[in-house]
Amino acid sequence: MKKVALMIVMSAISVGLFAQSANDRRGFQGVVTATLKHTIKPEGKEEAQVNATIEFTGRAIVVEGDTYDIVKKTFDGKDKTVFTCTKRRATYEISYTVGQSIRIVDTGNKDMVTEYRSLKEK
């Protein structure tokens, strides 16, 4: 009887752990501010001083009022996290390198790149 109870408890724990790792996009939360915005377009490059707030809510990333829903998250094991996101039927890849930059690339038009620099984590 004790073995059966132990097996049930172990099964419940393993199911809980699997559920957490299977949906790893959740739980990444925090606020980052950027003071430099670098935009690359086919027409040329543009750099501007900004006071942008980037918020990671766990299920979405909010950049200057635009919400990107997180579909997938990958981590390189060091300091870079890449999020695959959707916004109004378009797919974006958002790369967050801790302390350095947040880079937003439209996967349908890779010529359009927005990069936020001079980051401060709150």
N, C-alpha and C positions, 0 to 999 in steps of 0.2 A: 504494500500500500504506500509506503514511504517512497519507493522508487517511482511509482506512478505520479505521485504528487510532485516529486522533484522534476520529472520529465515534463510535466505540464508547466511548471514555473520556468524551466529553461526554455521551453518552446515560446512562451509568452515574451520572455526577454529577447530572444533572437528575432522574433517577428517585429518587436518594437525597434530594435537596432536596424533591421533591414529597412523598415519604413522611413527612418531618418536618413539613411544613406541613399536610398533610391530617389529621394526628392531633395537634393542638396542645394537647390536654389533658394530655399527658405533660410531665414535666420541671419542673413548678411545685412546688418543694419548699421547706420551711422550717417553723419553729416560731414561733408567736405566743402570748404570754400576755396575758390580759385580767384586769382587777381589778374590772370593773363589768359586771353583767348586767342588761339591761332586757328584760322580757317583757311583751308586749301580748296580752291575751286578750279575748274578748267580755265577760267578767265585770269586767275592769278592767286597770289597769297595775300592774306590780310591778317594783321595782328592788332589787337586792341586791349586796352586796360579795362577790366570788368570787375564787378563784385558779384560773382556767380555763386549760387549755392546748389550743390549736388547732394541729393538725399537718397540714401539706400534704405528702402522700407522693408526689405525682406522678400517681397514679391514683385517690386517695381523699383525703377530708378527715376527720380524726378530731377530733370536738369532744366533750370531756368523756366519752370512751369510746364515743360513738356514731360509727359509720363511715358516711360518705356517699360513694358511688361516683360519680366524676366522669364525666359523659356528654359534656358540652360546656363549652368555656371561651370567653368573649369578653372583650376588653380594650378600654376606651374610648380608649386612646391617651394617657391622662394618668396617673391613679392608681387607677382603679377596675377590678376584675376581677370578672366575674359568672360563676359556675359553675352549670350545671344538673346536679343530682345525683339519684341514686335511693337510697332506703333502705327496705328491706322493702316493695317494690312501690309506694311513694309517691314523688312527685317533689318536690324542693326546689330553691329558687333561693337560692344563697349569694353574697352580694355582699361583696367585700373591698375596702375603701377603705384604702389604705396609711396607717398611722399614726393612723387615726380609728376605724373600726368594722368589724365583721363582722356581717352581718345575714342571718338564716336565715328564709326564708318557705316555708311549706308551700303549694305551688301549688294543692292541692285545697281548702285552707281558709286563705284569705288573711287571716283574722282573727287567726291565730296567728303572731306574729312574735317572734323572739328576737334581741336585738342585744347584742353584746359590745363594750364600749368600754374606754378607757384601755389601749390596746394597746402592747405592747413586742415588737418583732421580735428574735429571737435569731439 
